[in-house]
Amino acid sequence: MGASNLALVGSGWHPPLFREEARALLGSIEVLHPRMVSSSQSGAELGRISGASLVDEVIVSTSRLWIDNGGITASEIAMHVDEWAQSFLLEGSFAVRARNLGQGVCDLSRREIEAEIGARISGESRPVDLEDPDFEIAVVLAGQDDSSGYWDDTQQNNLILWGLRDGKFAGTYNGTSPTDRPFFKPVTLDPRLARLMVSLSFSRDPPSMIVDPFCGTGGIAIEASLLGLEVLASDLDSRMVEGTKSNLDWAMGSGSYKIERCPADSIHETWGEVDGCSFVFDPPYGRNAWTSEDGLDVFLGALSSAGKMCPGGTICTMLPSSPDALDGPLSEEIQVMGMDWAMMKERIRETGWSVSMASPVRVHKSLSRLVVLCHPAH
Ligand SMILES: C[S@@+](CC[C@H](N)C(=O)[O-])C[C@H]1O[C@@H](n2cnc3c(N)ncnc32)[C@H](O)[C@@H]1O
């Protein structure tokens, strides 16, 4: 049995991006399963995770068992959890909640596990209370899982992990519907994706500021402000500038914001130099998306200007790509904005940035988008 402190269970939507988000927020992580990672816990982590986009559940004071071909019974699991409870479960009422990831483990029944653990641990000072318990023991039965539709080569060994559920964590992020905002346009980024891009731009600690040079309706700016981050947003179109302003006022995030009309290749002139910021944006691209270079110069101009504004910063952006990006490990040959990915990385490098992560997201049958993270090339 191995012990570790904190585990995150990821949303099933995009396990590879869940793990990238966990890495950005926590620094080093141990990948236990495509949808579960663990990390040591010292205190500040829970605050950073509370704003995550793709985390389903947070479990603290964890312990775990790898299950080989020999299998395991519900009463054996209850014995291990009982041993753990001696050190980690305080006096008070409790409930046990078991869940499967993927196919679960060895056809074990969640109800049987909950009942066995409950019976074994409960006593006068620790009564079971399924309605309003002081503590929830979360048990995760993690088995084979390939339901997301995203290519993933993470090893999948059967694992049972348990610990105390962090009841303050709100669950997978959905945000409010963009159509409820005062200013809406079809270009508005899905709040979950916008929130994810902001998280990905963390380097364990949050950036000093989030800069969006293509703010549109403010999808990214809203998520940053809701996380309490300072925002500098701009757009070439004055209607977008006004719209972002009214959306940010409406969202009432705690992060302060400034919004200006400005072309993306001169944000360094508009905002001046800023230390430790992240540029998070969704650049414009032509109707032909991944097959044409429309928008390429605007994108590269924004990267150059970002480098002048904050040479040590981080970039998180999204680029249109051919749908075959979803078929397997990311190949150098997939098409991104009218050129192959290898060439695009070279063009990015010429602006002073280097791609450190890229992961495709499905948009529709004939389009995917690459979520791309860049750090300074030097
Ligand atoms: C894909 S939209 C961004 C959508 C935004 N993320 C949202 O959630 O609404 C791209 C934006 O880039 C702006 N844009 C186009 N060319 C620009 C340029 N050269 N400089 C700055 N903004 C530009 C457009 O007006 C548009 O609002």
The ligand as an SDF file (V2000), in Angstrom:
LIG
                    3D

 27 29  0  0  0  0  0  0  0  0999 V2000
  -11.9420   34.4360  -32.0210 C   0  0  0  0  0  0  0  0  0  0  0  0
  -12.3350   36.0410  -31.5300 S   0  0  0  0  0  0  0  0  0  0  0  0
  -11.9920   36.0060  -29.8020 C   0  0  0  0  0  0  0  0  0  0  0  0
  -13.1530   35.5050  -29.0360 C   0  0  0  0  0  0  0  0  0  0  0  0
  -13.0250   35.6600  -27.5600 C   0  0  0  0  0  0  0  0  0  0  0  0
  -12.0620   34.7440  -26.9900 N   0  0  0  0  0  0  0  0  0  0  0  0
  -14.3810   35.5290  -26.8380 C   0  0  0  0  0  0  0  0  0  0  0  0
  -14.4990   34.6870  -25.9240 O   0  0  0  0  0  0  0  0  0  0  0  0
  -15.3020   36.2230  -27.2270 O   0  0  0  0  0  0  0  0  0  0  0  0
  -11.0310   36.9760  -32.1890 C   0  0  0  0  0  0  0  0  0  0  0  0
  -11.1020   38.4780  -31.9480 C   0  0  0  0  0  0  0  0  0  0  0  0
   -9.9280   39.0570  -32.5200 O   0  0  0  0  0  0  0  0  0  0  0  0
  -10.2490   40.3710  -32.9390 C   0  0  0  0  0  0  0  0  0  0  0  0
   -9.2130   40.7950  -33.9130 N   0  0  0  0  0  0  0  0  0  0  0  0
   -9.1130   40.5000  -35.2210 C   0  0  0  0  0  0  0  0  0  0  0  0
   -7.9880   41.0460  -35.7390 N   0  0  0  0  0  0  0  0  0  0  0  0
   -7.3740   41.6860  -34.7210 C   0  0  0  0  0  0  0  0  0  0  0  0
   -6.1640   42.4080  -34.5960 C   0  0  0  0  0  0  0  0  0  0  0  0
   -5.3440   42.5830  -35.6460 N   0  0  0  0  0  0  0  0  0  0  0  0
   -5.8230   42.9020  -33.3890 N   0  0  0  0  0  0  0  0  0  0  0  0
   -6.6320   42.7330  -32.3160 C   0  0  0  0  0  0  0  0  0  0  0  0
   -7.8010   42.0740  -32.3880 N   0  0  0  0  0  0  0  0  0  0  0  0
   -8.1580   41.5360  -33.5570 C   0  0  0  0  0  0  0  0  0  0  0  0
  -11.6510   40.2540  -33.4980 C   0  0  0  0  0  0  0  0  0  0  0  0
  -12.3060   41.5060  -33.4490 O   0  0  0  0  0  0  0  0  0  0  0  0
  -12.2650   39.1960  -32.5460 C   0  0  0  0  0  0  0  0  0  0  0  0
  -12.9800   39.8520  -31.5270 O   0  0  0  0  0  0  0  0  0  0  0  0
  1  2  1  0
  2  3  1  0
  2 10  1  0
  3  4  1  0
  4  5  1  0
  5  6  1  0
  5  7  1  0
  7  8  2  0
  7  9  1  0
 10 11  1  0
 11 12  1  0
 11 26  1  0
 12 13  1  0
 13 14  1  0
 13 24  1  0
 14 15  1  0
 14 23  1  0
 15 16  2  0
 16 17  1  0
 17 18  1  0
 17 23  2  0
 18 19  1  0
 18 20  2  0
 20 21  1  0
 21 22  2  0
 22 23  1  0
 24 25  1  0
 24 26  1  0
 26 27  1  0
M  CHG  2   2   1   9  -1
M  END
$$$$
